[in-house]
Amino acid sequence: MKVKRFFAQSMAEALKQVSHEMGPDAVILSNRRVDGGVEIVTALDYDENMARQSLGAKAAEATNGSRLAEMQADQHRRLEDELSRTRSRIQDVREKRAAVGARYPQVPLNSDSDMSWGGRENVVEGQESETPASHRAQGYSDELAAMKAEISSLRELMGAQSAAVAGSNEPAEGNAKNAVQQLLSERLQEFGLSSELAASVSRQHRNGRLEEGWKTSLKMVATGVRTGREDWLESGGVYALVGPTGSGKTTTIGKLAARYVLEHGADSLALVTTDRYRVAAHEQLFVFGRILNVPVRVVDESHSLDDILDELSDRHLVLIDTAGLTSADRGYQEQLAELVRSDHNIHTHLVVSATSQPRIMKSVWHCYKMANLAGCIVTKIDEALTLGESLGFVMETGLPVAWYTDGQKIPEDLHRAEAAPLVRMGVERLREMQHSQATVEGALA
């Protein structure tokens, strides 16, 4: 994440600078009027989860995304202002040092010797004399060294904020340590994590061998993967699944419904669909309803979502299927607004396919996060080559994983999500991939 501050006389001019230097993908974190014009703080590749990591404990004060962006901008301002003050102090020290050198040209300001500018004849018996000039020179040298250390530290902080990972520009403590961290980062990327997330995790390994760092990193990944605390089938409530076409929303609802009927019967379950935008869009859901003897209701012009949920208020569990729309589709805003503005407590979950590219996953999340997502469901794990992409996605977005699916069998291939088993599955999938690659390379050799 690259953060930068812009100043201009007008907002139009400031936005022009942002567009020219940061491009169309820049996110405006804050804007305000200052003496002489306006100030805008922007970011590239802005990610709320990474911003919270950068802010540390202070992120708890951010009650929403807007407040979090403002806090990120404030942190950047403080760092830049401190950096500017430090540079000014260094310049003052240099000017004073130059003045001393001009007044006392014989003084070797950078020398570590104990030679005085007046010669050996000025040495007091048993003690070497030091002139006021040498005192000043030494004092300015010490102050300059302190300023250099301070500005170096600030640059590290600025670098860490720009990379959105702790200490991405932090100087290495040794070549061996750097080599281990680099190898660890490469292995985590092969596992499926993004390069930024892999670098962030690998930098936490300070000392030790590669295998020790690998085990520690996997534990960190497991810790970073949040899972749902409630079993929907036991706790009940209203749950809506959103996501793109083909992600597996309807099939997942069928699996959830089948398991619920097997455990609790069909009398306290109902299915609802908001997909009235496509021809025969809800036929599959009606098939599930007929097989399980569960009512299926359709939201349309005559029946609003809240009206239907009012009628189904006696049901222990209500599962809502939605249309797989994107922001460019007709009805996208309408469908999400129904979920957000409902008078009922709807737990909306994003359904993402483990076979999707990480960029697609993030794009889908940005598309649906306005629905106040309570968590996610990862589908098609059995079809994915590696699982690190899915695990990295939930780590970066902070979405708790409620369920995952790994096949077409209903309801056998539906599972409650647990972090450690998912990470172990990801490691096993990585080994299988490496074994397959080795077999192919051996056959071609």
C-alpha positions in Angstrom: 0.0 0.0 0.0 1.5 3.3 -1.2 0.3 6.4 0.8 1.1 9.9 -0.4 0.0 13.5 0.6 -0.8 16.2 -2.0 -1.1 20.0 -1.6 -2.8 22.4 -4.1 -4.6 25.7 -4.2 -7.9 24.0 -5.2 -9.5 20.7 -4.9 -9.6 20.3 -8.7 -5.8 20.9 -8.9 -5.2 18.4 -6.1 -7.3 15.7 -7.8 -5.4 16.4 -11.0 -2.1 15.8 -9.2 -3.5 12.6 -7.7 -4.7 11.3 -11.1 -1.3 12.1 -12.7 1.0 10.6 -10.0 -1.2 7.8 -8.5 -3.5 6.9 -11.4 -7.2 6.1 -11.5 -7.0 3.3 -8.8 -6.0 5.7 -6.0 -8.2 5.8 -2.9 -8.7 9.1 -1.1 -8.2 8.5 2.6 -8.9 12.1 3.7 -9.2 15.7 2.4 -9.1 19.0 4.3 -8.5 22.7 3.9 -5.1 24.0 5.0 -3.4 27.4 4.7 -3.1 28.2 1.1 -5.4 25.5 -0.3 -6.3 21.9 0.3 -4.6 18.7 1.3 -5.5 15.2 0.1 -4.0 11.9 1.4 -4.4 9.0 -1.0 -3.4 5.4 -1.2 -2.8 2.8 -3.8 -3.8 -0.8 -3.2 -5.6 0.3 0.0 -6.7 -2.7 2.1 -8.6 -2.2 5.4 -7.1 -5.3 7.0 -3.6 -4.2 6.2 -4.4 -0.7 7.4 -5.5 -2.1 10.8 -2.2 -4.0 11.0 -0.3 -0.8 10.3 -2.2 1.1 13.0 -1.8 -1.7 15.6 -3.9 -1.3 18.8 -5.2 2.1 17.7 -7.2 0.4 15.0 -9.7 -0.6 17.7 -10.9 3.0 17.7 -12.0 2.8 14.1 -15.7 1.9 14.2 -16.1 1.9 10.4 -14.1 2.0 7.2 -14.2 5.8 6.9 -12.8 6.3 10.4 -10.1 3.7 9.6 -9.1 5.6 6.5 -8.9 8.9 8.4 -6.7 7.3 11.1 -4.4 5.9 8.4 -4.1 9.4 6.8 -3.4 11.0 10.2 -0.6 8.4 10.9 0.9 9.2 7.5 0.8 13.0 8.2 2.5 12.6 11.6 5.3 10.5 10.1 5.9 12.9 7.2 5.8 15.9 9.6 8.2 14.3 11.9 10.5 13.4 9.0 10.4 17.0 7.8 11.2 18.4 11.3 14.1 15.9 11.6 15.5 17.0 8.2 15.3 20.6 9.3 17.2 19.9 12.5 19.9 18.1 10.6 20.2 21.1 8.3 20.7 23.4 11.3 23.4 21.1 12.7 25.2 21.1 9.4 25.1 24.9 9.1 26.5 25.2 12.7 29.1 22.7 11.9 30.2 24.5 8.8 30.4 27.8 10.8 32.7 26.2 13.3 34.9 24.8 10.5 35.2 28.2 8.9 36.2 29.9 12.2 38.7 27.2 13.3 40.1 25.7 10.1 42.8 23.7 11.9 40.3 21.6 13.8 39.9 18.1 12.3 36.1 17.9 13.0 35.8 14.3 11.9 39.0 13.1 13.5 39.1 10.8 16.4 42.6 11.9 17.5 43.2 13.9 20.6 45.3 16.5 18.8 44.3 20.0 19.9 44.3 22.9 17.4 47.0 24.8 19.4 49.7 22.1 19.3 51.4 20.0 22.0 52.7 23.0 23.8 49.2 23.7 25.1 48.9 20.4 26.8 48.6 20.8 30.6 50.8 18.5 32.6 49.1 15.1 33.0 46.0 16.2 30.9 45.3 17.0 27.3 43.6 20.3 26.7 40.4 20.6 24.6 39.5 23.9 23.1 36.0 25.4 23.0 36.0 24.8 19.2 36.7 21.1 19.6 33.9 20.9 22.2 31.6 22.4 19.7 32.7 20.2 16.9 32.3 17.1 18.9 28.9 18.2 20.2 27.7 18.9 16.7 29.1 15.6 15.4 27.2 13.7 18.1 24.0 15.6 17.5 24.3 15.0 13.7 24.8 11.3 14.3 21.7 11.3 16.5 19.7 13.1 13.8 20.8 10.6 11.2 19.8 7.7 13.3 16.4 9.4 13.9 15.7 10.1 10.3 16.8 6.5 9.4 14.2 5.2 11.9 11.5 7.4 10.5 12.2 6.2 7.0 11.8 2.7 8.1 8.4 3.5 9.6 7.4 5.3 6.4 8.6 2.3 4.3 6.6 -0.1 6.5 3.4 2.0 6.0 3.9 2.2 2.3 4.3 -1.6 2.0 1.4 -2.2 4.4 3.4 -4.9 6.1 5.4 -4.6 9.2 9.0 -3.6 8.5 9.0 -4.3 4.7 12.0 -1.9 4.4 13.6 -2.8 7.6 17.3 -3.3 7.3 18.4 -6.9 7.5 20.3 -8.1 10.6 22.4 -10.5 8.5 22.7 -12.2 5.2 21.8 -15.5 6.6 18.6 -14.2 8.1 17.7 -12.4 4.9 18.2 -15.7 2.9 16.0 -17.7 5.3 13.3 -15.0 5.1 13.5 -14.9 1.3 13.2 -18.7 1.0 10.3 -18.7 3.5 8.5 -16.0 1.6 9.0 -18.0 -1.7 7.6 -21.1 0.0 4.6 -19.2 1.3 3.9 -17.9 -2.1 4.1 -21.4 -3.5 1.6 -22.3 -0.8 -0.7 -19.7 -2.4 -0.3 -16.5 -0.3 0.1 -13.2 -2.1 3.7 -11.8 -2.3 2.8 -9.0 0.1 1.2 -11.3 2.7 4.0 -13.9 2.3 6.6 -11.2 2.9 4.7 -9.9 6.0 4.5 -13.4 7.5 8.1 -14.4 6.7 9.5 -11.2 8.3 8.1 -12.4 11.6 10.7 -15.2 11.6 13.7 -13.5 13.2 16.0 -16.4 13.9 16.3 -20.1 13.3 16.2 -22.6 10.4 13.9 -22.5 7.4 11.8 -25.5 8.7 11.3 -23.8 12.0 10.1 -20.6 10.3 7.8 -22.7 8.0 6.1 -24.3 11.0 5.8 -20.9 12.8 4.4 -19.3 9.6 1.7 -22.0 9.2 0.7 -21.3 12.8 0.4 -17.6 12.0 -1.7 -18.4 9.0 -4.0 -20.6 11.1 -4.2 -17.8 13.7 -5.1 -15.3 11.0 -7.9 -17.4 9.5 -11.1 -16.6 11.5 -13.9 -19.1 11.5 -17.6 -18.8 12.4 -18.4 -19.5 16.1 -22.1 -20.5 15.6 -23.5 -23.6 14.0 -26.4 -22.2 11.9 -28.3 -25.4 12.1 -28.4 -25.2 15.9 -28.6 -21.5 16.5 -31.1 -20.8 13.7 -31.8 -17.4 12.2 -31.9 -15.8 8.7 -28.9 -16.4 6.5 -28.4 -15.0 3.0 -25.7 -16.2 0.6 -24.4 -13.6 -2.0 -21.7 -14.0 -4.6 -21.1 -14.2 -8.4 -22.8 -16.7 -10.7 -21.2 -20.1 -10.5 -19.7 -19.7 -7.0 -22.0 -22.4 -5.6 -24.6 -20.4 -3.7 -27.7 -22.5 -4.6 -25.9 -25.9 -4.2 -24.5 -24.8 -0.8 -28.1 -23.9 0.3 -29.2 -27.3 -0.8 -26.5 -28.9 1.3 -27.3 -26.8 4.3 -31.1 -27.5 3.9 -30.5 -31.3 3.5 -28.4 -31.5 6.6 -30.9 -29.5 8.6 -33.8 -31.7 7.5 -31.8 -34.8 8.5 -31.1 -33.5 11.9 -34.2 -31.4 12.8 -36.9 -32.2 10.2 -38.5 -30.0 7.5 -41.1 -28.2 9.6 -38.9 -25.4 10.9 -37.0 -24.7 7.7 -37.8 -22.4 4.7 -36.0 -21.3 1.6 -36.2 -17.9 -0.1 -34.8 -16.6 -3.4 -34.4 -13.0 -4.4 -33.4 -13.9 -8.0 -36.2 -12.6 -10.2 -33.8 -11.2 -12.8 -33.1 -14.4 -14.8 -35.4 -16.8 -16.6 -35.9 -20.0 -14.6 -33.3 -18.8 -12.1 -34.9 -20.4 -9.1 -35.8 -23.8 -10.6 -32.9 -25.6 -8.8 -34.0 -24.2 -5.5 -37.6 -25.4 -6.1 -36.2 -28.8 -6.9 -34.5 -28.9 -3.5 -37.7 -27.7 -1.9 -39.8 -30.5 -3.4 -37.2 -33.2 -2.5 -36.9 -32.0 1.1 -40.6 -31.0 1.5 -39.6 -27.5 2.4 -41.4 -24.3 1.3 -39.7 -22.0 -1.2 -40.7 -18.4 -1.5 -39.7 -15.9 -4.3 -39.2 -12.2 -3.7 -40.8 -10.2 -6.5 -42.8 -7.1 -7.2 -45.8 -8.4 -5.3 -43.9 -9.9 -2.3 -41.1 -8.0 -0.7 -38.3 -9.7 1.3 -39.6 -8.3 4.6 -43.1 -9.4 3.9 -41.9 -12.9 3.2 -39.7 -13.0 6.3 -42.6 -11.8 8.4 -44.7 -14.8 7.2 -41.8 -17.1 7.9 -41.1 -15.7 11.4 -42.1 -19.0 13.0 -39.4 -20.9 11.1 -36.2 -21.7 13.1 -33.9 -21.4 10.0 -34.5 -19.4 6.8 -31.9 -19.6 4.0 -31.9 -16.9 1.3 -30.5 -17.5 -2.2 -29.6 -14.4 -4.3 -28.8 -13.6 -7.9 -25.2 -13.7 -8.9 -25.1 -10.1 -10.1 -22.1 -7.7 -10.5 -22.2 -3.9 -10.1 -22.8 -3.6 -13.9 -26.0 -5.7 -13.8 -29.5 -4.5 -13.5 -30.9 -5.0 -10.1 -27.5 -5.2 -8.3 -28.1 -2.2 -6.0 -31.8 -3.2 -5.5 -30.9 -6.7 -4.3 -28.2 -5.7 -1.9 -30.4 -2.8 -0.6 -33.1 -5.3 0.2 -30.7 -7.2 2.5 -29.2 -4.2 4.1 -32.4 -2.3 4.8 -34.4 -5.3 6.0 -36.1 -5.1 9.4 -35.0 -8.6 10.1 -31.5 -9.6 11.3 -30.1 -11.1 8.2 -26.6 -12.7 8.4 -25.2 -12.2 4.9 -22.3 -14.4 3.8 -20.2 -14.1 0.7 -19.7 -17.4 -1.3 -16.3 -17.6 -3.0 -14.9 -20.4 -5.1 -11.5 -21.7 -4.1 -10.7 -22.0 -7.8 -10.9 -18.2 -8.4 -7.8 -16.1 -8.8 -7.0 -13.9 -5.7 -7.6 -10.8 -7.7 -11.1 -12.1 -8.6 -11.8 -12.9 -4.9 -10.9 -9.4 -3.8 -13.0 -7.9 -6.6 -16.0 -9.9 -5.6 -15.5 -8.9 -2.0 -15.3 -5.2 -2.9 -18.5 -5.7 -5.0 -20.5 -7.2 -2.1 -19.1 -5.8 1.1 -21.7 -3.1 1.1 -24.1 -5.9 2.1 -22.6 -5.8 5.6 -21.0 -9.2 5.3 -20.9 -11.3 8.4 -18.6 -14.0 7.0 -18.0 -16.2 4.0 -18.3 -19.7 2.6 -15.5 -21.2 0.5 -16.7 -23.7 -2.1 -15.0 -26.1 -4.6 -12.0 -26.8 -2.4 -11.7 -30.2 -4.1 -11.1 -28.5 -7.5 -8.5 -26.0 -6.3 -4.8 -26.7 -7.0 -3.7 -24.9 -3.8 -5.7 -23.5 -0.9 -3.3 -20.6 0.1 -5.2 -18.2 -2.2 -8.4 -18.8 -0.3 -6.7 -18.6 3.1 -4.9 -15.5 2.2 -8.1 -13.9 1.0 -9.9 -14.5 4.4 -6.8 -13.3 6.2 -6.7 -10.0 4.3 -10.4 -9.3 4.4 -11.0 -10.5 7.9 -14.1 -12.5 6.9 -14.8 -15.4 9.2 -15.2 -18.7 7.3 -18.5 -20.4 8.3 -18.4 -23.5 6.0 -16.5 -25.0 3.2 -17.5 -27.5 0.5 -15.3 -30.1 -1.2 -17.5 -32.0 -3.6 -21.0 -32.4 -5.2 -22.5 -34.8 -2.6 -25.4 -33.5 -0.6 -25.0 -33.0 2.3 -21.8 -35.0 2.9 -19.5 -32.5 1.2 -20.4 -29.6 3.5 -18.2 -29.0 6.5 -17.9 -26.6 9.4 -14.8 -24.5 8.9 -11.9 -24.8 11.3 -8.6 -23.0 10.8 -6.0 -25.6 11.7 -7.6 -28.4 9.5 -7.9 -26.0 6.6 -4.2 -25.1 6.8 -3.2 -28.8 7.1 -5.3 -29.4 4.0 -3.5 -26.6 2.2 -0.1 -28.1 3.2 -1.2 -31.5 1.9 -2.4 -29.9 -1.4 1.0 -28.2 -1.7 2.8 -31.5 -1.3 0.6 -33.2 -3.9 1.3 -30.4 -6.3 5.1 -30.6 -5.7 5.0 -34.4 -6.1 3.1 -34.1 -9.4 5.6 -31.6 -10.7 8.5 -33.8 -9.7 6.9 -36.7 -11.5 6.4 -34.7 -14.7 9.9 -33.4 -14.6 11.3 -36.9 -14.1 9.3 -38.2 -17.0 10.6 -35.4 -19.3 14.2 -35.8 -18.2 
